Amino acid sequence: MTESVLAALSGLGQGLAFLFTQGLPNVVMLIVGGVLLYLGVKKEVEPLLLVPIGFGCVLVNIPLGDLMEQGGLLRTFYDMGIANELFPLLIFVGIGAMTDFGPLLENPKILLLGAAGQFGIFFTLLIALALGFPELEAVSIAIIGACDGPTAIYVTSQYAPQLLGAVSVAAYSYMSLVPIIQPPIMRVLTTPKERVVKMGAVKRTVSSRTRLLFPIVVTFVTGLIAPKGLPLMGTIMLGNFMRECGVVSRLTKASENEIANIVTLFLGLAIGGTMEGHAFLKPQTLAIFALGFVAICMDTVAGVLFGKLMCALTGGKVNPLIGSAGISAYPMAARVVQVQGQRYDKKNYLLMHAMGANTGGQIGSVMAAAVMLSCLKGMGLI
Amino acid sequence: MIVGMGGTLVTLWILSLVMNLLKKVFPLSEKEGSSKAAASQGGGR
């Protein structure tokens, strides 16, 4: 009887014993989880993602909870929607339903800024390969430069699932830091004269038929060029088609609200679940964060430089600052442009032009991932 | 890097051409234009 009671009591303290004997990485990650929760709740840094990720991180690092073992709660979420790439794609339907491509359609050449804003992906890919990361891991790290959480998760979960936690947290952290990272680069690369270039009001010249056909045509064209990216582009354009056709408002609202919210919760928890201390705390995690930072800086550099080129080619009709919005952090990057533009001329309204570049960046980031995956397929690496 | 960045740039350039083509084939009708203008000026109420 006494032996049974003692055995039962010993079972109660196993977690604590583990934490003190071999749980130092877990303790560190419990602190990291706490920091993520603090950033999400107190500083409101991407709270919708960082709160579930932080809580998932805390849950998985409490020893012997087995939440990421087969049948565990977090493993179930992971298998439900990350291992099979479902969650990021469902989020893309919601993003498509929320996005107004109108400003981009008014001025289609701005889409090229969305291409320039992906330079960081390919630049970082080279550096990651030079540092000795295997090809598929290098691709997953480089995709942080897409500045697009779902794209980063989609690619990483397929080709380097062991890096999912680090890549996702880096991607979302840097996205939220866009207002801090971009302005110094924008200032350094532009002259005072370029910063005050006025672009005029965006004229309304797009018919509803064009807006309706746009998602179908984009899906078709990009699907034919880079078929491996079709799930990404197809889902974002499905959401946008539902928005523009106007006859499935219930589905549109569900996509941008209920479905996106539920999926975000499960996705965040499952990503947090990949941040178990013994697996996460490695030198390569620091390298991933450093490379992600390089990627986003180079996106901004290339975007602004391309903006300068467009400014020169159009005889000063394009403000180079909008080039920095050619990334996928929507609408944050566009707001940064507006704030920076008004800093030098209070009567300069760049927001709608920057929104065009920013939605171009959304398409550009998906396209860059699609091109990269199709190239890898062509090279026989996937 | 060249194929990836070049491929992205060329694809988006093609898309911008397609978007221009769509705008030319399906221009804003006068009726649609006037209703949009009215909406943007807060008209119709």
Chai-1 contact restraints between the chains, C-beta under 6 A:
chainA,res_idxA,chainB,res_idxB,connection_type,confidence,min_distance_angstrom,max_distance_angstrom,comment,restraint_id
A,L105,B,M19,contact,1.0,0.0,6.0,A-B,restraint_1
A,P108,B,S16,contact,1.0,0.0,6.0,A-B,restraint_2
A,P108,B,M19,contact,1.0,0.0,6.0,A-B,restraint_3
A,P108,B,N20,contact,1.0,0.0,6.0,A-B,restraint_4
A,K109,B,S16,contact,1.0,0.0,6.0,A-B,restraint_5
A,L111,B,L12,contact,1.0,0.0,6.0,A-B,restraint_6
A,L111,B,L15,contact,1.0,0.0,6.0,A-B,restraint_7
A,L111,B,S16,contact,1.0,0.0,6.0,A-B,restraint_8
A,A115,B,T8,contact,1.0,0.0,6.0,A-B,restraint_9
A,A115,B,L9,contact,1.0,0.0,6.0,A-B,restraint_10
A,A115,B,L12,contact,1.0,0.0,6.0,A-B,restraint_11
A,Q118,B,T8,contact,1.0,0.0,6.0,A-B,restraint_12
A,F122,B,M1,contact,1.0,0.0,6.0,A-B,restraint_13
A,F122,B,G4,contact,1.0,0.0,6.0,A-B,restraint_14
A,F122,B,M5,contact,1.0,0.0,6.0,A-B,restraint_15
A,L126,B,M1,contact,1.0,0.0,6.0,A-B,restraint_16
A,R204,B,K36,contact,1.0,0.0,6.0,A-B,restraint_17
A,T205,B,L28,contact,1.0,0.0,6.0,A-B,restraint_18
A,S207,B,F26,contact,1.0,0.0,6.0,A-B,restraint_19
A,S207,B,L28,contact,1.0,0.0,6.0,A-B,restraint_20
A,S207,B,E32,contact,1.0,0.0,6.0,A-B,restraint_21
A,R209,B,F26,contact,1.0,0.0,6.0,A-B,restraint_22
A,T210,B,L22,contact,1.0,0.0,6.0,A-B,restraint_23
A,T210,B,K23,contact,1.0,0.0,6.0,A-B,restraint_24
A,T210,B,F26,contact,1.0,0.0,6.0,A-B,restraint_25
A,L213,B,L22,contact,1.0,0.0,6.0,A-B,restraint_26
A,V217,B,V18,contact,1.0,0.0,6.0,A-B,restraint_27
A,I225,B,T11,contact,1.0,0.0,6.0,A-B,restraint_28
A,G364,B,L12,contact,1.0,0.0,6.0,A-B,restraint_29
A,M367,B,T8,contact,1.0,0.0,6.0,A-B,restraint_30
A,M367,B,T11,contact,1.0,0.0,6.0,A-B,restraint_31
A,A368,B,T8,contact,1.0,0.0,6.0,A-B,restraint_32
A,V371,B,G4,contact,1.0,0.0,6.0,A-B,restraint_33
A,V371,B,G7,contact,1.0,0.0,6.0,A-B,restraint_34
A,V371,B,T8,contact,1.0,0.0,6.0,A-B,restraint_35
A,M372,B,G4,contact,1.0,0.0,6.0,A-B,restraint_36
A,C375,B,V3,contact,1.0,0.0,6.0,A-B,restraint_37
A,C375,B,G4,contact,1.0,0.0,6.0,A-B,restraint_38
